[in-house]
Amino acid sequence: MLIITSLSFPLTESKYSAMVVLLVLMLSKSMFASFVMSIRPSTAYCRRASSHSYEHWHECHSPYQISSYGVASSFWRVCADLNKPPIVERVARDKWTAVIAFLVADFVQIALVSFLTLDSSFLWIVRVDTTQNNVLISVALFVTIAVVQVAILYYLAASISVRPDVIQLFPEYPRTDAWTCRYSRHEIVEWTRDLAKKSGVQVSKIYLLCSPIPNAFTFSLPLLGSVVVLHSNLLALLSPQEVRAVIAHELAHIKNHDSLIQILTRMPDMFIQVVYLYIYVRIALGIADALLVAFNPLAALARLVALLVFYGASRLGIIVATVFIRRASRAAELLADYDAASVLDPLVTINALIRLGLRIEAINTLVREIQRLAAMSKTGVLPVTDDEIHQVVLSLDPHELDPEQARIRAPRIFLENRLRLLRDTYGLPMSDDDIIRLVKPAAALLVKESTVTMDSKSDPRATVDWRRIDLDADERLDREELDRLLATLRDNPDMLMFDNEVGKSMVMLDHPDFRRRILFLADVLQI
């Protein structure tokens, strides 16, 4: 906070009530994402849900807790452990270096905007003025944003327990309906508490989230304690030991105090975002004033240029900071993988990662096919919605791991869901058997067309061919099969594990790709 108190934010002629309005508007859209980024969905490849794709269904940030150490060497000494391999120590240093670089990048931006003045009488609206400083305004604005952010974060965290698709497993189990999960509540709670004891952490609550997506996440906040949330599909896919590996991974984030770091790094980041947004709006209003009030198109053009230049410069600063924090996020994931593999069998941890990756690949393949089929519509009627995509994913067998089978089943699932929607909407006299009978021949034709399209686009050199790795076709790797996988990856430096990773900018991802995660564990544990 010493850096902040030495800064000011003099926006002459600015209305701070307008800044508060902008703050509320921005936080209403951004805080849920910030919360999701802080709660640690980390076992599956991070994706973000959108109306267009599940490909980014779980995009999530890695939270890190920052302690009260002042310099990089202090961070490194805390992270370094003489009992850990040098590779792990290097990743830990990499993590903290990236966190510090992120904070420096954000505070540099705060310092720069502190000397900006917004003046409607000035041609470009925004100008540098080092003579006007008001430290109290800067501190008050920063504290206000931080308090609102934390309040919304706590509200979102507390709201998890009242969601209809969330079941509390520990410390209480308030449900009286039949238990349908593959593993008993007692087993899940016992696994979590046993691993928490071994990891030296305390878990306040354990929840089960009913979801077709295989995932798990944790968050740890003062007053609320540490919470572990497991997705139901995760339990359907994994063996008991693999579930324990996922839980151990999540507990590692709690042990490393990752949630609090995410919160603390989000505070200056949100401050910068709000300030930038306010400046954009002020310049835009200046453009409108020049056109509609002063009737001065040249002034409007000059202000438009100023807006574009400032927008580009500010976005560049944000991108630089984002690159650093996502690098730290990837390092945190590797460290959590290492902790899980150290507690349990490394082969179990690797198999858990692979099965989760295969499931996400199958879901992404299904959704891409649904989008392709919807795009074939010549009328544009009934576009694919979030709810429809959710229903489609629910229709996929919860144990399905084969992307090819997901692609083949996509037309049938899509057409059946569409016909059911039309039947229910218009009250058509059509039974489920009628729908299946009508869909069957049409789905076969669409599968054939999709096969031709996929064959023309596929590049077998880009990803691992699982049929050649999994010799016994049991969707798990034994030691011999793992050796084959590692040899394949090491002999092909550009080969990735899954198609949905191809073409992604790894620098901007919160999670390392599966290739990196598996090779990291193999190198550290000398597999």
N, C-alpha and C positions, 0 to 999 in steps of 0.2 A: 504493500500500500504506500510505501515511501515514494515510489515513482508517481503514483496517482496524485498524491497530495501536492506534488511540486508542479502539477499541470493545471491548466485552466481551459475553459471552453467559452470564450467570449463571442457569442453570436448576437451582435448588435441588431436591433430591430426585430429580433426573433421573439416569437411568442412561445414561452415554455409550456403553456397549456396545449398548444398544437403539438409539441414534442410528446406530451403525455398521451394524446390521442393516437399519434403514430406509434408510440410504444405499445399501446393496447392492441392496435390492429396487427402489428408485427408479431407480438407475442402470441396472439390468438392462433396464428398460423404456424409459428415456429416452435412453441414450447412443447407441443406433443412430440414433435420430431426430436427435440432436445432430450425429452424424457426417455423416448425409445432408445436414443443414442446412449443414455446414461444407465439403462437397466440391464445391458449386457446380453443381448441375444448373440451367443457366440459359438454354439456348437455347429450350427449349420453355416453354410456360406451366406454372408449377409446380403439380404435382398430388401428392396423397398416395394411395398405394394402400390400399385397404381391401377387406373382403369385400363391401362394398355398392356400391362404385363405383370406377372408374378416374378419376373426375372430378377427384380430388385425387391422382392417381398420382405426380406429381412435386412434392409440396409441398416447397419447399426454401428455405432461408434464403440470403441473400447474405452471405458472409463478408467481413469487412473487417479489414485488419491495422492495428493501432494502433501508432504509433511512440511514442517517449519524449518527446513534446512535452507541455507542461504546461497550456496554456491554449488556448481556442478560437481565438484569433487566430493562434497558431502552426500549428494544424491548417489553418486557412484559407490561410495563406501558403504552406504546403507544397502544398496542393491547387491553389491558383490558378496559372494559367499565362497569362502575358501573350499567348501565341500562341493561346489558346483563346477562343472566343466568350464573351461575357458570360453567355449562357444556361447554358453548361457550367460556368462558374465558380460561378454561382448554385446549380446542382444539387450541385456539390462542397461548397459551404458548407452546403447543406441536409443533405447526408449526414453531415458531421462534427458539425453542430449536433445532429442526431438521435442520433448515437452518444454524444455527451457527455450529452445529456438522459437517455438510457437509463441510463448509468452513474450519474448523479446520482440518478435514481429508485430504482435498486437499492441504492445506498449509504444513501439515506434509510431504506429499509426495513430494512437491516442495522442502522442506528443505533437504530431503534425496537425491534426485537426484542432488541437487546442489553440492554435494561433490563426485559425481561420475566422474571418468575420463575414457575416452575410449582410449585405447592404443593397437595398432595392434601388438606390440612386446610382450605384456603380454599374458600369456596362455589363460586366460578367457576373454580377450578383455576389460572387464569392471572391474574397481577396485575403491576402496574408497581412495580419496586423499584429506585430509583436508588442505593441504598447498597451494593448487592452488585455488584461488578465484578471480573472476572477476565480481563484482557486476553489472557493466555497461552492460556486455553481457547478464546477466540474465534479467535485466530490459528491455533491447532493444528487446530481444526475446519475452518476455511477452507482451510488448506493440505492437510489430508487429503482433502477433497472435490476440490480442484483436482488433486492428484496422481492420485487414482483416475480422475478424468475424463480426464486427459491419457493415462494408461496405457491405458484402454479405447479412446480415440480412436486411438492408435498401433496397437493390436491390430487394430481394424477397418480402418484404412488398409492395414496390411500384408497383411490377409487377402484384399484384392481380387485380388492376383496369383494366388491358389490357387483362385479360383472356377472351376468347370468351363465357365462361359459367358463367361469373359474370356480374351482372347488378347493376349499381349504382342507389340507390334510393334517396340519400341525400348527399350533398345539391342540386345536380342537377340530372335531369333524362333525359339523352341524347337520349333515345330510342323513336322511332316513331311506332314500331310494336305493334300488339295487346297484351294487358295484359292478361295473362292466369293464374295467381296465384289466389288461393282461396280468399285471402284478397287483398284489394286494396293497391296500393303504399301509398296513404294518410294514411290509417289505420296503416300500419306498421311503417311509419315514426312518426306518432302521438304517438303511443304506446311507441316507443323507446325514443323519446324526453321527453315525460311526465314522464316516469320512471327515465330517466337520471336526470331530474330536481329534482325529489323527492330524488334521491340518492346523489345529490350534485356533479354530474360529468357532463362533457361536452363531447358530441360525435361529432367528426368532420365529419365522413362519415358513411353511412349505405349502405351495399351491400346485394344483393340477389345472392346466389350461386345455380345454377341449378344442383341438385344432388339427386339421389335416396336414399341417406343416411340421416337420420334425425339428424341434428347436428347444432351447432352454435358455433362461437368463436369470441374472441375479441383480439386485440392487441393495445398497447399504446406505442408510441415511440415519443421522442422529434422531433419536426419539422413536423412529419406526423400526430400527434394528436392521438386521440382515435378512433378506428374503430370497428364497429360491423358488423359481417357477419352472415346472417341467411341462412340455406339451404332450398331449396324449399320444400323438403319432410317433413321438420319440420312443415311448414305451412299447408301442406295437412293433416297432422295427428292430429293436436292439435286444440282445441277450442280457441277462442280469449283470454280467461283468461289464458289458459295454455301457449299460445305463450308469453303472458306478463310475466308469471312466468319464462320462459326460458330467456327472455330478461333481466329481473331483476337479474337473476343468473349471466349472462354475465357482466352486469353493476357492479355487486359486485366485480368482478375481476379488473375492471378498478378503482373502488373506493379504493380498497386495493392496488393499484399500483403493481399488480402482474407481469406484463410483464417485468418491469425493473429489478425486483429481479431475474427473470429467466435469463435475459441477464447477469447480474453481476455474478451470480453463474456459468454460462457457461464459463466465461473467464478463471478462474483458471483450470476448468475441461478440457477445450480444450488445454490449455498449457500442462497439464500433459499428455494428450493423444498423442500430437505431440512429446513430448520428449520421451515417452515410445516407440512410433513407430520408432523413429530414432535409439534408442538403439537396438531394435530388429533387424533392418536392418544392423547395424554395426556388431553385433555378427554373424548374418547370413553370411555376407560377409567374416568375419573371418573364419567361417567354410569352406566356399568355397575356401578361400585362402589356408587353411591347407590341403585340399584334392587335389586341382588342381595345386597349385603352389609349396607348400613345400612338398607335398606327405607324409604328416604326419597324418595318420588316428587316432593316439592316441590324438594328439592335437585337431583334428576335433571333436572327441568324447567328450573331456573335454569341448570344447566350446559349443557343443550341450547340454550338461548337464547344463552349465551356462545359456544358452538361456532358457531352460525349467524352471530352478529355478527362474530366473528373471521374466520370463513371468508369472509364477504362483503367485509370490509375488506381482507383479504389478497389475495383475487382481484382486487379493484379495483386494488390496487397493482401486481400482476403485469400486468394488462391495460394499465395506463398505460405501464409499461416496454416491453411488447410492441409497443404502437403506435409508440413511438419507434424501436425497432430495426427494425421492418418498414418504416418510412418510410426509414430509412437503406438498407435492402436494396433498395428500389425505386430510390432514387437511384443506388446502385452499378450496378444493371442498366442504367440510362440511360447512365451514363458508359461502361460496357463497350460498349454499342451504338454510342456516338459514336466510341470508339477503333476499333472494327471498320470503321465506315463511313468513317473518316478514312484508314485503310490501304488499303481497297478502294473499289470503286464503291458509293456510297450506295444506288443502285437494286438492286444485288446483295444488300446487307444487308437491305433492306426485303423483297425477294422471298423471301429465306431465312426471315425472320420469318413472313411470310404463309403460306408452304408448311408450316412447322412448326405454325403455328396451325390450318391447315386439317386437317392430319393428326390433331392432338389432338382437334379437333372431331369428326372422323369416328369416332375411337375412342370418345369419350365418347357419341356417338349410338348406336354399336353396343352399348356396355355398358348404357346406359339401356334400350334395347329388350330386351336379355337379361333385365334385372331385371324389366321389365314382364311379359315372357312367363313368367318364373318365378313372379311373383306371381299369375298367373292359375290356378295349380295349386289345385285344390279340396281336395287332401289334405295339402299341405305337404311331400310326400315329395321327397327329393333337392333341398334348397335349393342355391342358387348358391354355390359356394365360390371361394376365391381361385384355386385351381388350374384350376377350370373357366373362370373369367373369363380367366385367362392363356391357356388353350387356345383360347378363342373369339377373343381378340385375335390370336393366332398364325394363326388361320384366315383372318383378313382379309387381302386382297391388300396386300402391303407398300407398294404405290404408290398405294393408294386415298386420295384426298383429298376426295371428295365425301360429305358427311354424309348426303345423301339416299340415295345408293347403299348406304352402310353400313346405314342403317335398313332398306332393302329386303332386304338380304342377311341381316339379323340372324335372322329366323325360320328360314331354311334352316340357317344355321350352328348355331343353338341346338338345333334338333331333331336334326340329324345328330350333333352331339356327344353329346346325351342318349341317342340310340339306340345309338351306339357304346359308351357307358359301360355301358348295360344289357347289350349283347351280350357285352362283355368280362367283366362282373361275373358273369353267369349262364351264360356259355358257350353263348349262343343260336346256332343254325345260320343266320346271317344275313350275307350278303356286303355289301360297300360299295355295290354296285349295287342290292341290295335296299333298303338304307337310303335311297338317293337316290330310288328309285322311290316309296317310301312317304311320304317327306317332301314331295315336290314339290307335291301338291295341298293339303296342310295348310298349307304355308308360304305359298302364294298367298292363302289365306283370311286368315291372320294379317297379311299385308302390307296387305290391303285394310282390315282393321279398324284397323290402326295408322295408315293414311293418313287415315281419318276422324277419329281422335283427334287427330292432329297438326294437321289443318286447323282444328279447333275451338279449339286452344290457341295457335297460332302468332300472333306479332305482327310483321308485316313491317317495322314502324317501329323495332324495337329494334336490329336489326343490319343490316350492309351486305348488299345483294343482289349477290352476286358475278357473277351472270349479266349484270347491267347494267354492271358494271365491266370484267370480263375479256371484251372484245369479240371477240377471236379464240379464246376458249375454250381457251387453251393452258396455263392454270393458272399463268401468270406475267404480271406487268404490265410493259408497256413504258412509256416516258416519258408518252405520251398517256394511257394507262390509269391510271397513277399520279396524274396531274393530276386525272383524274375522281374517283379515290378520295379524294384530299386535299380536293377541293371538296365532296364529299359529306359527309365528316367535319366539315369546318369549317362547313358550312351546317346541320348537325344536331348540336348540342353534346352531346346525350344518346345518340347512336347509338354502339353498340359494334361491334367487328369480328366477334365470334363469339357464338353462343347460350350457350355454357357460361360466358360472362362476365356474362350478364344476371342481375341480382339479387344479385351478390356484393358484400360489403362491401369496397370497395377499400382502406379504411384498414387492414384486417387482412391484406391480401395481401402476400406477399414480393416479388412481381413487379408492375410496372405493367401495366395492361391493354395489349393490342396497339394500341388506338387511341392511347394516350398515347405509346407507344414510336415509332410511325410518325410522328405529328405532331411529336414532339420532334426526330427526325432531320431532318424536312422543315424545321422552323424553324431549327435550328442550321446546317444546310448550305444553307439558302436555296433549297430545291427549289420 
